[in-house]
Amino acid sequence: MLANKRVLVTGAGGFIGSHLVETLLERGAAVRAFVRYNGRGDIGMLADLPAESRKSIEIIAGDVGDPFFVRKAVSGCDAVFHLAALIGIPYSYVAPADYVRVNVEGTVNVMHACRDERTPRVVHTSTSEAYGTALYVPIDEKHPLQGQSPYSASKIGADKMAESYHNAFDLPVVIVRPFNTFGPRQSARAFIPTAISQALTGDRLRMGSLDPVRDMTFVKDTAEGFIAVGLCDKAVGQVVNLGVGDGAPVGEIVRTILRLVGKPNLPIETDAARVRPGKSEVMRLISDNRKAKELAGWQPRFSLEQGLGETIDWVRRNIDRYRPEVYAV
């Protein structure tokens, strides 16, 4: 399906994006990796891929906010996986306009370029945060969307723009909506690497709220889901959840991490700075993943403990990348 196909991945230097690039290469795709330009020539987490793999990637640096560059990036591609976005929820409280510019306007630039270039398949990345606190569980794709943070509101806007390009212009768009993803390379903005790095180096953990329930998907499963669902003809024009279908409170997951690193009795403290505003906190996210299985045959293969084991090993080997004493916004 992917052999000799040219595939563009926006946000390729990010956590999920780098894993998606790696999986696409394994499937034989010719990958064009769109990373955000910076003066350091930093290619993000693509630097973690083996040197031989990096040599086979066409890496381009630019900004999804520039429609001219986006058009050039899209040109000649058989499929576009659009992952580029600002994702940190706490930062969205202080820079909401940035989230509109990157997430909404950037998505319009990608969709419009794909329309002009007649791209055969466009896969847009949503987020389970768009659902907000569950009105019912498990959450299926018909669940109402709720903007409980500027981040989630910007992603809802981006999703609707992608949807509109399918409805108005018949652009072959698939919207994948991953639930919480974790794994190697994830930054300390997420609670799992935060907990792991603190557990490996300190005598206590400083966390935000431990009560929210999260449906955690290992990143290798998420990358496989992007490909299986995104390239499925039956999924065109639809929103499809990617999740495990089960959830656990953050506190329970953190205690599992402590057990796996061999420090089960390490005290856990609530750090007020890490707690979201009350009406902005999403308390329950549990996916209904039946649609992904029915349409594309996708279902996760990794258990939570298997994924945590791989993630702990990676963080331990790369602990110098983390600053456990600092709250990463």
Backbone hydrogen bonds, N-H to C=O, Kabsch-Sander energy under -0.5 kcal/mol:
donor,donor_aa,acceptor,acceptor_aa,energy
4,N,28,G,-1.8
5,K,2,L,-2.4
7,V,5,K,-0.6
7,V,30,A,-2.8
8,L,79,A,-2.5
9,V,32,R,-2.3
10,T,81,F,-2.5
11,G,34,F,-1.0
12,A,9,V,-0.7
12,A,34,F,-1.9
14,G,11,G,-1.7
18,S,14,G,-2.4
19,H,15,F,-1.2
20,L,16,I,-2.6
21,V,17,G,-2.6
22,E,18,S,-2.1
23,T,19,H,-2.3
24,L,20,L,-2.7
25,L,21,V,-2.4
26,E,22,E,-1.8
27,R,23,T,-1.3
28,G,25,L,-1.6
29,A,24,L,-2.2
30,A,5,K,-3.1
31,V,29,A,-0.8
32,R,7,V,-3.1
33,A,31,V,-0.6
33,A,58,E,-2.7
34,F,9,V,-2.7
34,F,32,R,-0.6
35,V,33,A,-0.7
35,V,60,I,-2.8
37,Y,62,G,-2.4
41,G,38,N,-1.6
45,M,13,G,-3.0
46,L,43,I,-1.4
47,A,44,G,-1.5
48,D,45,M,-1.5
49,L,46,L,-1.5
54,R,50,P,-2.2
55,K,51,A,-1.9
56,S,52,E,-0.8
56,S,53,S,-1.0
57,I,54,R,-1.3
58,E,31,V,-2.6
59,I,57,I,-0.9
60,I,33,A,-2.9
60,I,58,E,-0.5
62,G,35,V,-2.4
66,D,63,D,-2.0
70,V,66,D,-2.3
71,R,67,P,-2.1
72,K,68,F,-1.7
73,A,69,F,-2.4
74,V,70,V,-2.3
75,S,71,R,-1.4
77,C,74,V,-1.9
78,D,6,R,-2.8
79,A,6,R,-1.2
80,V,121,R,-2.2
81,F,8,L,-3.2
82,H,80,V,-0.7
82,H,123,V,-3.3
83,L,10,T,-1.0
83,L,81,F,-0.9
87,I,85,A,-0.5
91,Y,329,V,-0.6
92,S,88,G,-1.2
92,S,89,I,-0.7
93,Y,89,I,-0.8
93,Y,90,P,-1.0
94,V,90,P,-0.6
94,V,91,Y,-0.9
95,A,91,Y,-1.7
98,D,95,A,-0.7
99,Y,95,A,-1.1
100,V,96,P,-1.6
101,R,97,A,-2.4
102,V,98,D,-2.7
103,N,99,Y,-2.0
104,V,99,Y,-0.8
104,V,100,V,-1.1
105,E,100,V,-2.4
106,G,101,R,-0.9
107,T,103,N,-0.6
108,V,104,V,-2.2
109,N,105,E,-2.2
110,V,106,G,-2.0
111,M,107,T,-2.9
112,H,108,V,-2.9
113,A,109,N,-2.1
114,C,110,V,-2.5
115,R,111,M,-2.3
116,D,112,H,-2.6
117,E,113,A,-2.5
118,R,114,C,-0.6
118,R,115,R,-0.8
119,T,114,C,-2.3
122,V,172,P,-2.4
123,V,80,V,-3.4
124,H,122,V,-0.6
124,H,174,V,-2.9
125,T,82,H,-1.6
126,S,124,H,-0.6
126,S,176,V,-3.3
128,S,178,P,-1.7
130,A,127,T,-1.6
131,Y,128,S,-1.9
132,G,128,S,-0.5
132,G,129,E,-0.8
134,A,284,R,-1.5
139,I,286,I,-3.6
140,D,138,P,-0.6
143,H,140,D,-1.7
146,Q,130,A,-2.7
148,Q,146,Q,-1.5
153,A,149,S,-2.6
154,S,150,P,-2.3
155,K,151,Y,-2.1
156,I,152,S,-2.3
157,G,153,A,-2.2
158,A,154,S,-2.2
159,D,155,K,-2.8
160,K,156,I,-2.4
161,M,157,G,-1.9
162,A,158,A,-2.3
163,E,159,D,-2.7
164,S,160,K,-2.4
165,Y,161,M,-1.8
166,H,162,A,-1.3
167,N,163,E,-2.4
168,A,164,S,-3.4
169,F,165,Y,-1.1
170,D,166,H,-1.4
171,L,165,Y,-2.0
173,V,171,L,-2.2
174,V,122,V,-2.5
175,I,238,Q,-2.6
176,V,124,H,-2.4
176,V,174,V,-0.7
177,R,240,V,-3.1
179,F,242,L,-2.9
182,F,217,T,-2.1
186,Q,183,G,-1.5
190,A,187,S,-1.6
194,T,190,A,-1.5
195,A,191,F,-2.6
196,I,192,I,-2.5
197,S,193,P,-2.6
198,Q,194,T,-2.0
199,A,195,A,-2.5
200,L,196,I,-2.2
201,T,197,S,-1.0
202,G,198,Q,-2.8
205,L,267,P,-2.6
207,M,205,L,-0.6
207,M,269,E,-2.8
213,V,283,M,-3.4
214,R,248,A,-2.6
216,M,214,R,-0.8
217,T,180,N,-3.3
217,T,215,D,-0.5
219,V,182,F,-2.4
221,D,218,F,-1.0
222,T,218,F,-1.8
223,A,219,V,-2.6
224,E,220,K,-1.8
225,G,221,D,-2.2
226,F,222,T,-2.2
227,I,223,A,-1.6
228,A,224,E,-2.8
229,V,225,G,-2.6
230,G,225,G,-0.7
230,G,226,F,-1.7
231,L,227,I,-1.9
232,C,229,V,-1.5
233,D,231,L,-0.6
235,A,232,C,-1.4
236,V,233,D,-1.3
237,G,173,V,-4.0
238,Q,235,A,-2.1
240,V,175,I,-2.6
242,L,177,R,-2.0
248,A,214,R,-1.8
250,V,212,P,-2.4
251,G,210,L,-2.7
253,I,249,P,-2.0
254,V,250,V,-2.6
255,R,251,G,-2.2
256,T,252,E,-1.8
257,I,253,I,-2.0
258,L,254,V,-2.2
259,R,255,R,-2.0
260,L,256,T,-2.4
261,V,257,I,-2.0
262,G,259,R,-1.0
263,K,258,L,-2.9
266,L,263,K,-1.6
269,E,205,L,-3.5
269,E,267,P,-0.5
271,D,207,M,-3.3
271,D,269,E,-0.6
272,A,270,T,-0.7
274,R,271,D,-2.0
275,V,272,A,-1.3
280,S,277,P,-1.6
281,E,277,P,-1.4
281,E,278,G,-0.6
283,M,281,E,-0.7
285,L,213,V,-1.6
288,D,139,I,-2.4
289,N,287,S,-0.7
293,K,289,N,-1.4
294,E,290,R,-2.9
295,L,291,K,-2.8
296,A,292,A,-2.1
297,G,293,K,-1.4
298,W,292,A,-1.5
307,G,303,S,-2.4
308,L,304,L,-2.7
309,G,305,E,-2.4
310,E,306,Q,-1.9
311,T,307,G,-2.2
312,I,308,L,-3.1
313,D,309,G,-2.1
314,W,310,E,-1.9
315,V,311,T,-2.8
316,R,312,I,-2.6
317,R,313,D,-1.7
318,N,314,W,-1.4
319,I,316,R,-0.8
321,R,318,N,-2.2
322,Y,319,I,-1.6
326,V,323,R,-2.5
328,A,326,V,-0.8
329,V,327,Y,-0.7
